[in-house]
Amino acid sequence: MTSINLSVIIPVFNEAIAIAPTLKQLQAPTVEVIIVDGGSTDRTVEIAQNMGVKTILSPEPGRAMQMNTGATYATGDTLLFLHADTQLPDHFLPLIQDTLSKPNTIAGAFYLKINSNNSFLRVIEKGVNARSRFLEMPYGDQGIFLKKETFENLGGFPNLPIMEDFQLMLNLKKQGNIRIAPASVLTSARRWEKLGVIQTTLLNQIIIIGYFWGVSPEKLKQWYRR
């Protein structure tokens, strides 16, 4: 099996607290890491540059724009889009390679594990992982990966202020299977802890339902920020 050349693209905005552990794990000669900054005012960019990571300023803020910008600079034949507060499992390279090599596979992601002892979050994990496996709908915090050629042919992430990963998955499912690698990423619990597990879960479902009902992404983003 031919080994992959992986480019990891990380959109950031004021991630000085989270970024160093994520980048440390990715320091390997066969992995290209690209930070795409959305206008941080803290030490995010400084930390990344001090660690020798390629850092790019996005022409516009917004996660979709940042990830699409990073993809244009990527030199690898395979892309992995990673959140700044999410750490990949050990041996992620062979896991990605093996997953994408399976028949009729268009993209992949990892199972989700949330870095918290909160028992309610174990329930969230199970729901997310069941959805990802059976409905083939992982989200951005699970480390989405695919061939660069596939990403470019698809037109990249839809330029939406929210739900860009959700829509990308819908677009990809029309072309093949989205498989889940047999390992978990470890992501921060901060967004659940900020508002509360139940409230955050309900808000997420409202956003998804609103998107299907045709509520504008701009309006959905306003709801999410509130």
JORA-V856558 format. One record per backbone hydrogen bond with DSSP energy under -0.5 kcal/mol. CO is the residue of the C=O (numbers start at 0). NH is the residue of the N-H. E is the energy in kcal/mol with one decimal. If there is no record, write none. Layout:
co	nh	e
CO	NH	E
CO	NH	E
This chain:
co	nh	e
3	5	-0.6
4	76	-0.8
4	77	-2.1
5	7	-0.5
5	31	-2.7
6	8	-0.6
6	79	-2.4
7	9	-0.5
7	33	-3.1
8	10	-0.5
8	81	-2.4
9	35	-2.4
10	83	-0.5
11	37	-2.3
14	18	-2.6
17	21	-1.0
18	22	-2.5
19	23	-2.6
20	24	-1.4
21	25	-0.7
22	25	-0.7
23	26	-1.1
25	27	-1.3
27	30	-1.7
29	5	-0.9
31	7	-3.7
32	53	-0.9
33	9	-2.8
34	36	-0.6
34	55	-3.0
35	11	-2.5
36	57	-2.7
42	46	-2.7
43	47	-2.2
44	48	-2.8
45	49	-2.4
46	50	-1.1
47	50	-0.5
47	52	-2.3
48	51	-1.7
53	34	-3.0
55	36	-3.1
55	57	-0.6
61	65	-2.5
62	66	-2.7
63	67	-2.4
64	68	-2.3
65	69	-2.4
66	70	-2.0
67	71	-1.3
68	72	-0.9
69	72	-0.7
69	73	-0.8
76	147	-2.4
77	6	-2.6
78	145	-2.0
79	8	-3.0
79	81	-0.6
80	143	-0.8
82	85	-1.6
84	187	-1.4
86	185	-2.5
88	91	-0.8
90	94	-1.4
91	95	-2.5
92	96	-2.5
93	97	-2.7
94	98	-2.2
95	99	-2.5
96	100	-1.1
98	101	-1.3
101	104	-1.3
103	105	-0.5
103	176	-3.3
106	178	-2.2
107	144	-2.8
108	180	-3.1
110	184	-2.6
112	186	-2.7
113	115	-2.1
114	188	-0.6
117	120	-0.8
117	121	-0.7
118	121	-0.7
118	122	-1.0
119	123	-1.7
120	124	-2.4
121	125	-2.0
122	126	-2.2
123	127	-2.9
124	128	-2.9
125	129	-2.1
126	130	-2.4
127	131	-2.5
128	132	-2.0
129	133	-2.7
129	134	-0.5
130	134	-1.9
130	136	-0.8
138	141	-1.9
139	142	-1.4
141	109	-2.4
143	80	-2.9
144	107	-2.6
145	78	-3.2
146	150	-2.2
147	151	-2.7
148	152	-2.5
149	153	-1.7
150	154	-0.7
150	155	-2.3
151	154	-0.9
157	159	-2.5
162	166	-2.4
163	167	-1.8
164	168	-2.1
165	169	-1.9
166	170	-2.3
167	171	-2.6
168	172	-2.4
169	173	-0.7
170	173	-0.7
171	174	-2.2
171	175	-1.1
176	105	-2.9
176	106	-1.4
176	178	-0.6
178	108	-1.6
178	180	-0.6
180	110	-0.6
180	182	-2.3
182	110	-2.4
184	112	-1.4
184	186	-0.6
185	86	-2.6
186	114	-3.1
188	191	-0.8
188	192	-2.5
189	193	-2.0
190	194	-0.9
191	195	-2.3
195	199	-2.7
196	200	-2.3
197	201	-2.6
198	202	-2.4
199	203	-2.4
200	204	-2.0
201	205	-2.3
202	206	-2.4
203	207	-2.1
204	208	-2.6
205	209	-2.8
206	210	-2.1
207	211	-2.1
208	212	-1.9
209	214	-2.8
210	213	-1.0
215	219	-2.4
216	220	-2.3
217	221	-1.5
218	222	-2.0
219	223	-2.5
220	224	-2.4
221	225	-1.6
